[in-house]
Amino acid sequence: MRHQALQHVCLTCRHQARAASTLSRASKRYVQISATPTSTEPTQRSIEATQTAAPPDARFEVLGTHSSLLSASLSASQNLYTRKGTLVGFNGSPENALSTLSLLEPFRRGPLAIPFLYQRLTSTTPYTALLAPKSPNTSLVVVHLDGRVDWILAQRNALQAWTGPSLALRPQLNTALSPAYWGQTHTTGRGLLALTGRGLIHQISLKQGEEYIVHPSHVVAYTAGPSSPKPYRFKATSFRLQIPAISNWIPDTRFFRVMRESVAWSLLIRVAFTLRTWSRRTIWGDRLFLHFTGPTQILLQSRGNSLRDSLSNRDVNEIADSPAGSAAAAFHHRKPASGGGDVVHDAVTPGPGAPSEKARETKLSFATVGQKGEGVRWEKDGQVGKSS
């Protein structure tokens, strides 16, 4: 009896301890950062337990400890697009396979510095292809697109291989990057993507209302949402000091006006601008980040590119000259009055050419003139008056 009573008390204490630990975890919310699995295929529950699911038309699987090999298993007549020169092995009927060179929108991707030479592999029988990226120190990750969420590939060399009859890849221009890295790819539809990144690739999942700051050189891809990432700069000090401009101390004489139009002055300005940009990249470069707002998913690479590859000179100076937090304060999220609809981003203050609400109001006035000069009878805003 005593032994059973002690076991009952211990069991009760265990349940209370587990409930307390679960409650303490539920009261805290953390941003989930986890290593990206080799496959992001969503789990599907069958309607009937005895029903066997049909095998998929295509399957991507990452192999190796360092995630450096990709095994692509495809059904008959399924097209596989991969980077040129990345095919390592083939398992199937080689006499039924066909490999051709595919040009993926060269006139649109070429000016944006996005690779457009791909190898299209197809076969009349099922086959398995083994792929490997050509760049060293890279890892692979598989992204499953089910048609509900679109992905944006931030790195121009991130796309390694893909398959899917309804998968659409559209290049888009992002002027916030340097000219050599303007290109981004917007993916939509249903299919499989194989992405590459420098080092290991990790995944960050943000819920509704959560925020996260990421260095732009480490972003490989992210899901397209109602709000796009905005540039962000951390504060260097809590004091705001105002330094008077040196030009206010120099008198505006004819000598200085002529000097400002000379070639030597323009060369001096360009040298000073280059030195200022270089110092901001090397000394204060860690203060330039991207601000993400949930819900979204971000894929990060452990080895990032240089800041020169992610931000242009103009973008670096604009972020450095603007006060901290001004990008986030310039926009506010306004929900529509009726249910549903997308979030609308409006400026806090209208531009110089935008009319005010009072200017949009229309006023009508009516005047009646007598035949024999009896006077003018006018009506304005519901008021009636008469003048002789």
SVG drawing of the C-alpha trace seen along z (x, -y; Angstrom):
<svg xmlns="http://www.w3.org/2000/svg" viewBox="-36 -98 78 100">
<polyline fill="none" stroke="black" stroke-width="0.4" points="0.0,0.0 2.7,-2.4 4.6,-1.6 1.5,-2.3 0.8,-5.6 4.3,-6.8 4.0,-5.9 0.7,-7.8 2.3,-10.9 5.3,-10.7 3.0,-10.4 1.0,-13.4 4.1,-15.5 5.3,-14.5 2.1,-15.7 2.2,-19.0 5.8,-19.6 5.1,-18.8 2.0,-21.2 4.1,-24.0 6.9,-23.6 4.4,-23.5 2.7,-26.7 6.0,-28.5 7.0,-27.6 3.6,-28.7 3.8,-32.1 7.0,-33.0 7.3,-33.4 10.6,-33.1 11.6,-33.3 12.1,-29.8 15.6,-29.3 16.3,-25.8 18.6,-24.0 16.9,-23.6 15.8,-19.9 16.9,-18.1 13.2,-18.2 10.4,-20.6 7.7,-18.4 4.5,-19.0 3.0,-16.0 -0.3,-14.8 -2.9,-12.7 -4.8,-10.1 -8.5,-10.1 -8.7,-6.3 -6.2,-4.3 -6.2,-1.5 -5.8,-3.8 -2.2,-3.9 -1.0,-7.3 0.2,-7.4 4.0,-8.1 4.8,-11.7 5.9,-12.6 9.1,-14.1 11.2,-13.9 14.3,-15.8 16.5,-14.4 19.7,-16.0 22.5,-13.5 25.7,-13.7 26.7,-15.0 27.4,-18.5 24.3,-18.5 26.4,-18.8 24.6,-16.2 21.1,-16.2 19.2,-13.1 16.3,-13.9 13.9,-11.0 11.4,-11.8 8.7,-9.9 8.5,-9.3 8.3,-12.4 9.0,-14.7 11.4,-17.6 14.3,-18.3 16.0,-21.7 19.5,-22.0 22.5,-24.3 24.7,-23.6 27.6,-21.2 26.1,-20.0 24.9,-16.6 27.1,-13.9 25.3,-10.6 22.2,-9.0 20.3,-5.9 17.8,-4.5 17.7,-3.7 20.3,-6.0 19.0,-5.1 15.6,-6.6 17.0,-9.8 17.4,-13.1 19.6,-16.0 19.3,-19.4 20.5,-23.0 17.7,-25.3 17.8,-29.1 15.6,-30.5 14.6,-34.1 18.1,-35.3 17.0,-38.8 15.4,-39.4 17.8,-37.5 21.0,-38.6 20.8,-42.3 20.0,-41.4 23.1,-39.1 20.9,-36.1 22.2,-32.8 20.0,-31.6 21.9,-28.5 20.3,-25.4 20.3,-21.7 16.9,-20.1 16.8,-16.3 13.9,-14.1 13.3,-10.4 10.4,-8.1 11.1,-5.9 11.5,-6.8 15.0,-7.9 17.1,-9.3 19.7,-12.0 22.6,-12.9 23.5,-16.6 26.2,-18.6 26.9,-22.4 30.1,-23.6 30.9,-26.1 32.9,-24.8 31.7,-25.2 28.0,-25.2 25.0,-23.3 21.7,-22.4 18.1,-22.7 14.8,-21.6 11.7,-23.9 8.3,-22.4 5.8,-24.9 2.2,-23.9 0.7,-27.0 -0.3,-28.8 3.0,-30.6 5.4,-32.3 9.1,-32.5 11.6,-35.2 15.2,-34.2 17.4,-37.0 20.7,-35.6 21.1,-35.4 23.0,-32.1 20.7,-30.4 18.6,-28.4 20.3,-25.0 17.5,-22.9 13.7,-22.8 10.9,-20.7 7.1,-21.2 4.8,-21.8 3.0,-24.7 6.1,-26.3 6.8,-29.8 10.1,-31.7 10.0,-35.4 13.0,-37.7 12.4,-41.0 14.5,-44.2 15.6,-45.3 17.4,-48.7 18.4,-48.5 21.3,-46.2 24.4,-47.0 24.1,-46.8 25.8,-43.4 23.3,-42.0 20.0,-43.6 18.4,-40.4 15.9,-38.5 13.6,-35.6 10.0,-35.4 8.8,-31.8 5.1,-30.8 3.1,-27.7 3.5,-24.1 6.8,-22.2 10.2,-21.6 13.1,-23.9 16.7,-23.1 18.6,-26.1 22.3,-26.5 23.9,-28.7 27.4,-29.4 28.0,-27.3 25.0,-25.8 21.4,-27.0 19.2,-27.7 15.5,-28.5 13.8,-31.3 10.0,-31.1 8.2,-34.4 4.7,-34.4 2.1,-37.2 3.5,-40.4 7.0,-39.1 10.0,-41.0 13.5,-40.0 16.6,-41.9 18.9,-40.1 22.1,-41.1 21.3,-41.3 24.3,-39.3 23.1,-36.2 19.5,-36.1 19.1,-33.3 15.3,-33.3 12.1,-34.3 8.4,-34.0 6.5,-36.7 4.1,-38.4 2.0,-41.6 5.1,-43.6 8.5,-43.4 11.7,-43.7 12.9,-47.3 16.4,-48.6 17.2,-49.1 20.1,-50.8 20.9,-50.3 21.5,-53.3 25.2,-54.2 24.4,-56.4 21.4,-57.6 22.4,-61.3 21.4,-63.2 24.0,-65.8 23.5,-68.5 26.7,-69.6 26.4,-72.8 27.2,-72.6 30.6,-74.0 29.1,-75.7 27.2,-78.1 30.5,-79.4 32.0,-80.1 30.8,-83.3 29.0,-82.9 31.4,-84.9 32.1,-84.7 35.4,-82.9 33.7,-80.0 30.9,-79.7 33.5,-79.4 35.5,-76.9 32.4,-74.7 32.0,-74.5 35.7,-73.5 36.9,-70.0 39.3,-69.9 36.4,-70.6 34.3,-67.8 37.2,-65.4 37.7,-66.4 34.0,-65.8 34.1,-62.3 37.2,-61.3 35.5,-62.5 32.4,-60.6 34.4,-57.4 36.2,-57.7 33.0,-58.2 31.3,-55.2 34.4,-53.0 34.5,-54.0 30.8,-53.2 31.2,-49.8 34.3,-48.8 33.8,-50.5 30.0,-51.0 28.9,-48.2 27.5,-46.0 24.8,-48.7 23.1,-48.0 20.4,-45.3 17.0,-44.3 13.9,-44.4 11.4,-41.5 7.9,-41.4 5.9,-38.1 4.3,-36.0 7.2,-34.9 10.0,-32.3 13.6,-33.2 16.4,-30.9 19.8,-32.1 23.3,-31.0 26.0,-30.8 28.7,-32.4 27.4,-35.6 28.6,-37.7 30.4,-40.9 28.4,-44.1 29.4,-45.4 27.4,-42.6 24.3,-43.3 24.0,-47.1 25.0,-49.8 26.9,-53.0 23.7,-55.1 21.9,-52.7 24.7,-52.7 24.8,-56.5 21.0,-56.9 20.7,-54.4 23.7,-56.0 22.4,-59.5 18.9,-58.8 18.1,-58.7 17.7,-55.3 14.2,-53.9 13.1,-56.4 12.3,-53.7 9.9,-51.9 8.3,-55.2 7.7,-56.3 5.0,-53.6 2.1,-52.5 -0.2,-49.6 -3.8,-50.6 -6.4,-47.9 -9.5,-48.4 -12.8,-49.1 -14.6,-46.1 -13.4,-42.6 -10.7,-41.1 -8.5,-42.8 -4.7,-43.4 -2.8,-45.7 -2.4,-49.1 0.8,-51.1 0.3,-54.8 2.7,-57.6 2.3,-59.4 2.5,-62.8 1.4,-63.5 3.9,-64.5 4.4,-68.1 2.1,-67.5 -0.6,-65.7 -3.7,-67.8 -5.1,-68.0 -8.6,-66.8 -9.9,-70.4 -8.6,-71.1 -10.6,-68.1 -13.9,-69.5 -16.1,-71.0 -18.1,-74.2 -20.9,-75.4 -22.3,-79.0 -25.3,-80.3 -26.0,-83.9 -29.2,-85.4 -29.1,-88.8 -32.3,-90.8 -33.4,-92.1 -33.7,-95.8 -30.7,-96.0 -32.6,-95.1 -29.4,-93.5 -27.7,-90.2 -29.2,-87.4 -26.6,-84.7 -26.8,-81.4 -23.7,-79.9 -23.5,-76.8 -27.1,-77.0 -27.0,-80.7 -29.1,-83.2 -28.0,-86.8 -28.8,-89.9 -26.7,-92.8 -27.8,-95.9"/>
</svg>
